[in-house]
Amino acid sequence: MPNPSRLRAAALPVVTSAVLSAALLAGCSDDSGSGSEDSGDLAAQKLDWKDCPAPSEAEGGGSAPSPLPDGGEWQCATMKAPLDWDDPEGDTIGLALIRAEASGPADRRIGSLVFNFGGPGGSGVTTLPAFGQDYAKLRTRYDLVSFDPRGVGRSAPVECLDDKQLDAYFQQDATPDDAAERRELLENTEDFNAACEKNSKRVLPHVATTDAARDMDLMRRVLGDDELHYFGISYGTELGGVYAHLFPEHVGRAVFDAVVDPTQTPEQGSLGQAEGFQLALDNFAEDCTSKVEECPLGDSAQDVKDSIARLLKDLDRRPIPGIFPRELTQTAATGGIAQALYSKDFWEYLTEGLVQAYDGDGRVLMALSDSLNGRDENGRYSNITAANVAINCADDKPRYGPAYVEDKLPEFRKASPVFGDYLAWSMLSCTDWPVPGAADHPDVSAPGAAPILVIGNTGDPATPYEGAGKMVEALGKGVGVELTYKGQGHGAYDSKNKCVQDAVHGYLLDGRVPAAGTVCS
């Protein structure tokens, strides 16, 4: 996955079951600008909630969301928002929303609970129904609401390359070894960015996280809530922190899970992810070799990691058949491994994929890589890659060149022999981006805001655990309340850990703030 400035800080990825099944069967901040209070008549708009259509191609395609187990229906609407928050009475865009109304008694309803599942670039309209039953208890007192942020899915989506071009783009070598490969990577990045400018010039200057935060405050008003009750996961914690900074007086009950470190530059974030994914890979290798049955990948954890390193080196020289007609390259295999490390539930797929790849069959690892890149089994891509790059580059001020990356390679390789090169070279994604970035890192200071429950997972690969403590410090005294989950994978709530879920339910449903420093295992 050579495009994003970092591996996406997304919520638990939804691996397309059809893609994996086929493969397995075959093989076996800126504070300037206006706030939502300046949105004029837009705050008085009435949403026209209707049955949800099937997801658009940009949202990932598929079928319309099925009813919830208790018969609750998903409803969709479009909210108008200013294209440019500096000109709130100018042109507007439509933001796609989805909700499931509260299941409990009306007199117990608190309001709407707004979700952002991360990315940046993930479609909330498709993700919330996929996990909706996991939030059944929260739905007893809240309408569950999510949305496609601007630039994403149905919300004025950023468009760059077409499906055929993206297939070729993801086949490139994202870890160049010589001058010719470096030149090709840079040229491909420039071509990608130029296509984004050509196809999405109107929206590119207006997809920053500060814009999305202002959209959320408008959403709060349109939904009829005095406060924003919020559940942010992964990048959603950064969005939530920026919202709290801009609108501290409107923060309601909020939970941040799988927390982005708001103090890091893009380079520091990429280096932190190299360490985080390496830690997850170490844990995967230890888990495989510690079981009663024989680990098919090696006799020791080091054997497992050495075998993976050899596989990637071999693939750099000679790719193997993937999902026809594409080949499994070193880059695709690295992305597939990373995808499987987002959740311990995916480790069995990673084991199977590696075993098959050692035998010359790359279909499972390619299916995992396709899921990471937003490609379905029919060869259609969502716009998650385009949106991810556009939002990151609008947010991040630094622009890194090839010489700078080369100087940093030893540090990245020390952090991770497997993911170091991959993440170092991905810092080129904003080189020559047509829109300047806003800041070195977001401002999330929120003096006076209501308490925000901040949950860090000690085994998180994409948003390393240390970020939770940094978020608490940055939010300011009396705002962030840290809870630690000693687990594996990206995020904590969806691990089904009772201690974590009890803490979240206690706060969101009953207003009980857990003691700072609570540890769940």
C-alpha positions as CSV (number, residue, x, y, z in Angstrom):
1,M,0.0,0.0,0.0
2,P,2.3,2.8,-1.2
3,N,0.0,5.7,-1.1
4,P,-1.0,6.9,2.3
5,S,1.4,9.0,4.5
6,R,0.8,6.3,7.1
7,L,-1.0,3.0,7.3
8,R,-4.6,4.0,7.9
9,A,-5.5,4.4,11.5
10,A,-8.9,2.8,10.8
11,A,-11.3,0.9,12.9
12,L,-11.3,-2.9,12.7
13,P,-11.2,-3.4,8.9
14,V,-14.1,-5.3,7.4
15,V,-12.4,-8.0,5.3
16,T,-14.6,-8.8,2.4
17,S,-15.7,-12.4,3.2
18,A,-16.3,-13.2,-0.5
19,V,-12.7,-12.2,-1.4
20,L,-11.2,-14.2,1.5
21,S,-13.4,-17.2,1.0
22,A,-12.6,-17.4,-2.7
23,A,-8.9,-17.2,-1.9
24,L,-9.0,-19.7,0.9
25,L,-11.1,-22.2,-1.1
26,A,-8.8,-21.8,-4.1
27,G,-5.8,-22.5,-2.0
28,C,-7.4,-24.6,0.5
29,S,-4.6,22.2,13.0
30,D,-5.8,25.4,12.0
31,D,-8.1,27.4,14.3
32,S,-9.0,30.0,11.7
33,G,-12.3,30.2,9.9
34,S,-16.0,30.1,10.8
35,G,-17.7,27.7,13.2
36,S,-21.1,26.0,12.7
37,E,-22.7,28.9,14.4
38,D,-22.1,30.9,11.2
39,S,-23.9,28.4,9.0
40,G,-27.1,30.4,8.9
41,D,-30.2,28.6,7.5
42,L,-28.3,25.3,7.2
43,A,-28.7,24.7,11.0
44,A,-32.5,24.9,10.5
45,Q,-32.6,22.3,7.7
46,K,-34.8,19.2,8.2
47,L,-33.3,15.8,7.3
48,D,-35.4,13.6,5.1
49,W,-34.8,10.2,6.6
50,K,-35.5,7.3,4.2
51,D,-34.6,3.7,3.7
52,C,-30.9,3.3,2.9
53,P,-29.8,2.6,-0.7
54,A,-27.1,0.1,-1.5
55,P,-23.7,1.6,-0.9
56,S,-22.2,3.5,-3.8
57,E,-19.0,2.3,-5.4
58,A,-17.1,5.1,-3.6
59,E,-18.5,3.7,-0.3
60,G,-17.4,0.1,-1.2
61,G,-20.5,-1.2,-2.9
62,G,-22.5,-4.2,-1.7
63,S,-26.1,-4.5,-0.5
64,A,-28.3,-2.1,1.4
65,P,-27.9,-2.6,5.2
66,S,-30.1,-5.4,6.7
67,P,-32.4,-4.7,9.6
68,L,-30.9,-5.1,13.1
69,P,-31.6,-8.3,14.9
70,D,-34.4,-6.7,16.9
71,G,-36.0,-5.4,13.7
72,G,-34.7,-1.9,13.9
73,E,-34.3,-0.3,10.5
74,W,-31.4,1.8,9.2
75,Q,-32.4,5.1,7.7
76,C,-30.3,7.5,5.6
77,A,-30.4,11.2,4.8
78,T,-28.3,13.9,3.3
79,M,-27.2,17.0,5.2
80,K,-26.2,20.2,3.4
81,A,-22.9,21.8,4.7
82,P,-20.8,24.7,3.3
83,L,-18.2,23.7,0.8
84,D,-15.9,26.3,2.4
85,W,-16.4,27.1,6.1
86,D,-14.7,30.4,5.5
87,D,-17.7,31.2,3.2
88,P,-20.6,29.6,5.0
89,E,-23.2,31.2,2.8
90,G,-21.5,30.1,-0.4
91,D,-21.7,26.8,-2.3
92,T,-22.8,23.7,-0.3
93,I,-22.1,20.0,-0.5
94,G,-24.2,17.0,0.7
95,L,-23.0,14.8,3.6
96,A,-24.4,11.3,3.8
97,L,-25.8,10.2,7.2
98,I,-27.1,7.0,8.6
99,R,-29.0,6.2,11.8
100,A,-30.8,3.6,13.8
101,E,-33.2,5.1,16.2
102,A,-33.0,4.4,19.9
103,S,-34.6,1.1,20.9
104,G,-35.5,2.0,24.5
105,P,-38.3,4.1,26.0
106,A,-38.5,7.7,24.6
107,D,-38.2,9.1,28.1
108,R,-34.8,7.4,28.5
109,R,-33.4,8.6,25.3
110,I,-30.3,10.8,25.7
111,G,-29.9,11.9,22.1
112,S,-27.7,10.9,19.1
113,L,-24.4,9.1,19.5
114,V,-22.2,10.0,16.5
115,F,-19.6,7.5,15.4
116,N,-16.5,8.0,13.3
117,F,-14.6,4.8,12.6
118,G,-11.3,6.2,11.4
119,G,-9.2,6.2,8.3
120,P,-9.2,9.0,7.5
121,G,-11.3,8.0,4.5
122,G,-13.6,5.3,6.0
123,S,-17.3,5.4,5.2
124,G,-19.4,5.6,8.4
125,V,-22.5,4.9,6.3
126,T,-21.3,1.4,5.5
127,T,-19.3,0.7,8.7
128,L,-21.9,1.4,11.3
129,P,-24.4,-1.2,10.0
130,A,-21.5,-3.7,9.7
131,F,-20.9,-3.4,13.5
132,G,-24.4,-2.1,14.5
133,Q,-25.3,-5.2,16.6
134,D,-22.2,-4.6,18.7
135,Y,-23.6,-1.3,19.9
136,A,-27.1,-2.7,20.8
137,K,-26.7,-1.7,24.5
138,L,-25.8,1.9,23.5
139,R,-28.8,2.0,21.2
140,T,-31.1,1.5,24.2
141,R,-30.6,5.2,25.0
142,Y,-29.2,6.7,21.8
143,D,-29.9,7.0,18.2
144,L,-26.8,5.5,16.6
145,V,-25.6,7.9,13.9
146,S,-22.6,7.9,11.5
147,F,-21.7,9.7,8.3
148,D,-19.3,9.8,5.4
149,P,-17.0,12.7,6.2
150,R,-16.5,15.3,3.4
151,G,-14.4,13.8,0.6
152,V,-15.5,10.2,1.5
153,G,-18.1,7.9,0.0
154,R,-21.2,9.8,-0.9
155,S,-20.0,13.1,0.6
156,A,-18.4,15.0,-2.3
157,P,-15.9,12.1,-2.7
158,V,-12.4,12.8,-3.8
159,E,-11.7,11.0,-7.1
160,C,-8.2,10.2,-8.4
161,L,-7.3,7.1,-10.4
162,D,-9.9,4.7,-11.9
163,D,-10.0,1.0,-11.0
164,K,-7.7,-0.2,-13.8
165,Q,-5.2,2.5,-12.9
166,L,-5.4,1.7,-9.2
167,D,-4.6,-2.0,-10.0
168,A,-1.4,-0.9,-11.7
169,Y,-0.7,1.6,-9.0
170,F,-0.8,-1.0,-6.2
171,Q,1.4,-3.3,-8.2
172,Q,4.3,-0.9,-8.1
173,D,7.4,-1.4,-5.8
174,A,6.8,0.8,-2.8
175,T,10.2,0.0,-1.2
176,P,12.7,1.0,-4.0
177,D,16.2,-0.4,-3.9
178,D,17.9,1.7,-6.6
179,A,17.7,5.0,-8.4
180,A,15.4,3.7,-11.2
181,E,12.9,2.3,-8.7
182,R,13.0,5.5,-6.6
183,R,12.3,7.5,-9.7
184,E,9.4,5.3,-10.7
185,L,7.9,5.5,-7.2
186,L,8.2,9.3,-7.2
187,E,6.7,9.6,-10.7
188,N,3.8,7.3,-9.8
189,T,3.1,9.4,-6.7
190,E,3.2,12.6,-8.8
191,D,0.8,11.0,-11.3
192,F,-1.6,10.0,-8.5
193,N,-1.6,13.5,-7.0
194,A,-2.0,15.1,-10.4
195,A,-5.1,12.9,-11.0
196,C,-6.6,13.9,-7.7
197,E,-6.1,17.6,-8.6
198,K,-7.6,17.1,-12.1
199,N,-10.7,15.1,-10.9
200,S,-11.3,16.8,-7.5
201,K,-9.9,20.3,-7.6
202,R,-13.0,21.8,-6.2
203,V,-13.1,19.8,-2.9
204,L,-9.4,19.2,-2.2
205,P,-8.9,22.5,-0.3
206,H,-11.9,21.7,2.0
207,V,-11.4,18.2,3.3
208,A,-9.2,18.9,6.4
209,T,-10.1,17.5,9.8
210,T,-11.1,21.0,11.0
211,D,-13.7,21.1,8.2
212,A,-15.1,17.8,9.3
213,A,-15.2,18.9,12.9
214,R,-17.3,21.9,11.9
215,D,-19.5,19.6,9.9
216,M,-20.0,17.6,13.1
217,D,-21.1,20.6,15.0
218,L,-23.6,21.5,12.3
219,M,-24.7,17.9,12.5
220,R,-25.2,18.2,16.2
221,R,-27.5,21.2,15.7
222,V,-29.4,19.7,12.9
223,L,-30.0,16.5,14.9
224,G,-31.4,18.7,17.7
225,D,-28.7,18.0,20.4
226,D,-27.3,20.6,22.7
227,E,-24.2,18.5,23.1
228,L,-22.3,16.2,20.8
229,H,-22.2,12.7,22.2
230,Y,-19.5,11.0,20.3
231,F,-17.7,7.6,19.9
232,G,-14.4,8.1,17.9
233,I,-12.3,5.2,16.9
234,S,-8.7,5.5,15.6
235,Y,-8.5,8.6,13.3
236,G,-11.9,9.3,14.8
237,T,-10.1,10.2,18.0
238,E,-8.1,12.9,16.2
239,L,-11.4,14.2,14.7
240,G,-13.0,14.2,18.1
241,G,-10.0,15.9,19.7
242,V,-10.1,18.7,17.0
243,Y,-13.9,19.0,17.6
244,A,-13.3,19.3,21.4
245,H,-10.7,22.1,20.7
246,L,-13.0,24.1,18.5
247,F,-16.2,23.5,20.4
248,P,-15.4,22.6,24.0
249,E,-18.7,23.9,25.3
250,H,-20.6,21.5,23.2
251,V,-18.7,18.3,24.1
252,G,-21.1,15.8,25.7
253,R,-20.3,12.2,26.7
254,A,-17.4,11.1,24.5
255,V,-15.2,8.1,24.1
256,F,-11.9,7.9,22.2
257,D,-10.8,4.3,21.4
258,A,-7.5,3.3,19.6
259,V,-6.1,6.8,20.1
260,V,-4.0,8.8,17.6
261,D,-1.1,10.6,19.2
262,P,-2.0,14.3,18.5
263,T,1.5,15.5,19.3
264,Q,3.3,13.7,16.5
265,T,4.4,15.0,13.1
266,P,3.6,12.7,10.1
267,E,7.2,11.3,10.3
268,Q,6.9,10.5,14.0
269,G,3.5,8.9,13.3
270,S,4.9,6.7,10.6
271,L,7.9,5.7,12.8
272,G,5.5,4.9,15.6
273,Q,3.4,2.7,13.3
274,A,6.6,0.9,12.2
275,E,7.2,0.0,15.9
276,G,3.5,-0.8,16.5
277,F,3.1,-3.2,13.5
278,Q,6.4,-4.8,14.4
279,L,5.2,-5.3,18.0
280,A,2.0,-6.9,16.6
281,L,4.0,-9.1,14.3
282,D,6.2,-10.2,17.3
283,N,3.1,-11.0,19.2
284,F,1.6,-13.0,16.3
285,A,4.8,-15.0,16.0
286,E,4.9,-15.7,19.8
287,D,1.3,-16.8,19.7
288,C,1.8,-19.2,16.8
289,T,4.8,-20.9,18.4
290,S,3.3,-21.0,22.0
291,K,0.3,-23.2,21.1
292,V,0.1,-26.9,21.8
293,E,-0.2,-27.8,18.1
294,E,2.9,-27.2,15.9
295,C,3.2,-23.8,14.3
296,P,3.3,-24.3,10.5
297,L,5.5,-21.1,10.1
298,G,8.5,-22.0,12.3
299,D,9.7,-23.6,15.5
300,S,10.3,-20.3,17.3
301,A,9.1,-16.8,17.1
302,Q,12.3,-15.7,15.5
303,D,12.0,-18.5,12.9
304,V,8.5,-17.2,12.0
305,K,9.8,-13.6,11.5
306,D,12.9,-14.8,9.6
307,S,10.7,-16.8,7.2
308,I,8.5,-13.7,6.6
309,A,11.5,-11.6,5.9
310,R,12.8,-14.1,3.4
311,L,9.5,-14.3,1.7
312,L,9.3,-10.6,1.3
313,K,12.9,-10.5,0.0
314,D,12.1,-13.2,-2.5
315,L,8.9,-11.5,-3.6
316,D,10.9,-8.3,-4.3
317,R,13.0,-10.3,-6.8
318,R,10.3,-12.6,-8.1
319,P,6.5,-12.1,-7.4
320,I,4.3,-15.1,-7.3
321,P,0.8,-15.6,-8.7
322,G,-1.9,-13.7,-6.7
323,I,-5.5,-13.2,-7.7
324,F,-5.4,-13.6,-11.5
325,P,-4.2,-11.8,-13.4
326,R,-2.3,-9.9,-10.7
327,E,0.8,-11.0,-9.0
328,L,1.6,-10.9,-5.3
329,T,4.5,-8.5,-5.0
330,Q,6.6,-7.6,-2.0
331,T,4.4,-4.5,-1.5
332,A,1.1,-6.3,-1.7
333,A,2.3,-9.0,0.7
334,T,3.5,-6.4,3.2
335,G,0.1,-4.7,3.0
336,G,-1.7,-8.0,3.4
337,I,0.4,-8.9,6.5
338,A,-0.4,-5.4,8.0
339,Q,-4.1,-5.9,7.3
340,A,-4.2,-9.1,9.2
341,L,-2.4,-7.5,12.2
342,Y,-5.3,-5.1,12.8
343,S,-7.2,-7.8,14.7
344,K,-6.3,-11.0,16.4
345,D,-9.3,-12.5,14.7
346,F,-7.4,-12.3,11.4
347,W,-4.3,-14.1,12.6
348,E,-5.6,-17.4,11.3
349,Y,-5.9,-15.9,7.8
350,L,-2.4,-14.6,8.1
351,T,-1.1,-18.0,9.0
352,E,-2.9,-19.6,6.1
353,G,-1.8,-16.9,3.7
354,L,1.8,-17.3,4.7
355,V,1.8,-21.1,4.4
356,Q,0.3,-20.8,0.9
357,A,2.7,-18.1,-0.1
358,Y,5.7,-20.2,0.9
359,D,4.2,-22.8,-1.6
360,G,3.9,-20.2,-4.4
361,D,0.3,-19.3,-4.0
362,G,-0.3,-15.6,-3.1
363,R,-4.1,-15.4,-3.2
364,V,-4.9,-15.1,0.5
365,L,-2.3,-12.4,1.2
366,M,-3.5,-10.6,-1.9
367,A,-7.1,-10.8,-0.7
368,L,-6.0,-9.2,2.6
369,S,-4.1,-6.5,0.7
370,D,-7.1,-5.8,-1.5
371,S,-9.2,-5.4,1.6
372,L,-6.7,-2.9,3.0
373,N,-6.8,-0.9,-0.3
374,G,-10.6,-0.9,-0.6
375,R,-10.8,-3.3,-3.6
376,D,-13.7,-5.7,-3.9
377,E,-13.8,-9.1,-5.6
378,N,-15.1,-7.6,-8.8
379,G,-12.1,-5.2,-9.1
380,R,-13.9,-2.1,-8.0
381,Y,-12.3,0.3,-5.5
382,S,-13.9,2.4,-2.9
383,N,-12.5,5.9,-2.6
384,I,-10.8,5.2,0.7
385,T,-7.3,5.6,-0.8
386,A,-8.0,8.9,-2.5
387,A,-9.8,10.3,0.6
388,N,-7.0,9.0,2.9
389,V,-4.3,10.8,1.0
390,A,-6.4,14.0,0.5
391,I,-7.3,14.4,4.2
392,N,-3.8,13.5,5.4
393,C,-2.2,16.0,3.0
394,A,-4.7,18.7,3.9
395,D,-3.9,18.2,7.6
396,D,-0.2,17.6,7.5
397,K,2.1,20.6,6.8
398,P,5.4,18.7,6.3
399,R,6.4,17.6,2.8
400,Y,9.2,15.0,2.6
401,G,11.4,14.3,-0.4
402,P,13.3,11.2,-1.5
403,A,16.7,12.3,-0.1
404,Y,15.1,13.0,3.3
405,V,13.4,9.5,3.3
406,E,16.7,7.8,2.4
407,D,18.4,9.5,5.4
408,K,15.7,8.2,7.7
409,L,15.7,4.6,6.4
410,P,18.2,3.3,9.1
411,E,15.9,4.6,11.9
412,F,12.8,3.0,10.3
413,R,14.6,-0.3,9.7
414,K,15.7,-0.4,13.3
415,A,12.0,0.2,14.3
416,S,10.8,-2.6,12.0
417,P,12.8,-4.9,9.7
418,V,9.5,-5.8,8.0
419,F,7.5,-2.6,7.9
420,G,10.3,0.0,8.2
421,D,11.0,0.7,4.5
422,Y,7.4,0.4,3.6
423,L,6.4,3.2,6.1
424,A,9.4,5.4,5.5
425,W,8.8,5.6,1.7
426,S,5.1,6.2,2.2
427,M,6.0,9.6,3.6
428,L,6.4,10.7,-0.1
429,S,2.6,10.6,-0.6
430,C,2.1,14.4,0.0
431,T,5.1,15.4,-2.1
432,D,3.9,17.9,-4.7
433,W,0.3,17.7,-3.3
434,P,-1.6,20.7,-4.8
435,V,-3.0,21.9,-1.5
436,P,-0.8,23.1,1.4
437,G,-1.1,21.2,4.7
438,A,-2.4,23.0,7.8
439,A,0.0,22.1,10.7
440,D,2.7,19.8,12.0
441,H,0.1,18.2,14.2
442,P,-3.5,18.9,15.3
443,D,-4.4,21.1,18.2
444,V,-6.7,19.2,20.6
445,S,-6.4,21.3,23.7
446,A,-10.0,21.6,25.1
447,P,-10.1,23.5,28.4
448,G,-13.5,23.4,29.9
449,A,-14.8,20.4,27.9
450,A,-16.7,17.6,29.6
451,P,-14.7,14.5,30.5
452,I,-13.6,12.3,27.5
453,L,-12.9,8.6,28.1
454,V,-9.6,7.8,26.3
455,I,-8.8,4.1,25.8
456,G,-5.4,2.8,24.8
457,N,-4.6,-0.8,23.8
458,T,-1.1,-2.0,24.7
459,G,-1.0,-4.3,21.6
460,D,-2.4,-1.8,19.1
461,P,-0.3,-1.8,15.8
462,A,-1.9,1.2,14.0
463,T,-2.3,3.6,16.9
464,P,0.4,2.6,19.5
465,Y,-0.6,2.6,23.1
466,E,1.5,5.6,24.0
467,G,-0.8,7.9,22.0
468,A,-3.6,7.6,24.6
469,G,-1.5,9.2,27.3
470,K,-0.4,11.9,24.9
471,M,-4.0,12.6,24.0
472,V,-4.9,12.9,27.7
473,E,-2.1,15.4,28.2
474,A,-3.0,17.4,25.1
475,L,-6.7,17.6,25.9
476,G,-5.8,19.3,29.2
477,K,-6.3,18.9,32.9
478,G,-9.7,17.5,33.9
479,V,-10.7,16.5,30.4
480,G,-9.0,13.3,29.3
481,V,-9.5,10.2,31.5
482,E,-7.2,7.3,30.5
483,L,-8.2,3.7,30.5
484,T,-5.7,0.9,29.5
485,Y,-6.6,-2.3,27.8
486,K,-4.0,-5.0,27.8
487,G,-4.9,-6.7,24.6
488,Q,-4.1,-7.3,20.9
489,G,-5.3,-5.6,17.7
490,H,-6.6,-2.2,16.8
491,G,-8.9,-0.8,19.4
492,A,-10.5,-2.1,22.6
493,Y,-14.3,-1.9,22.7
494,D,-14.8,-4.3,19.8
495,S,-12.6,-6.8,21.5
496,K,-15.7,-7.6,23.6
497,N,-13.6,-7.3,26.8
498,K,-16.2,-6.9,29.6
499,C,-14.1,-4.5,31.6
500,V,-13.7,-2.1,28.7
501,Q,-17.3,-2.4,27.6
502,D,-18.6,-1.9,31.2
503,A,-16.5,1.3,31.5
504,V,-17.8,2.6,28.1
505,H,-21.4,1.8,28.9
506,G,-21.1,3.2,32.4
507,Y,-20.1,6.6,31.0
508,L,-22.1,6.9,27.8
509,L,-25.3,5.5,29.3
510,D,-25.2,6.6,32.9
511,G,-22.6,9.4,33.1
512,R,-20.2,7.4,35.4
513,V,-16.6,8.4,34.6
514,P,-14.2,5.5,35.4
515,A,-11.3,6.2,37.6
516,A,-8.3,7.6,35.7
517,G,-5.7,4.9,35.2
518,T,-8.2,2.0,35.2
519,V,-6.6,-1.1,33.6
520,C,-8.5,-3.9,31.8
521,S,-7.0,-7.2,30.7
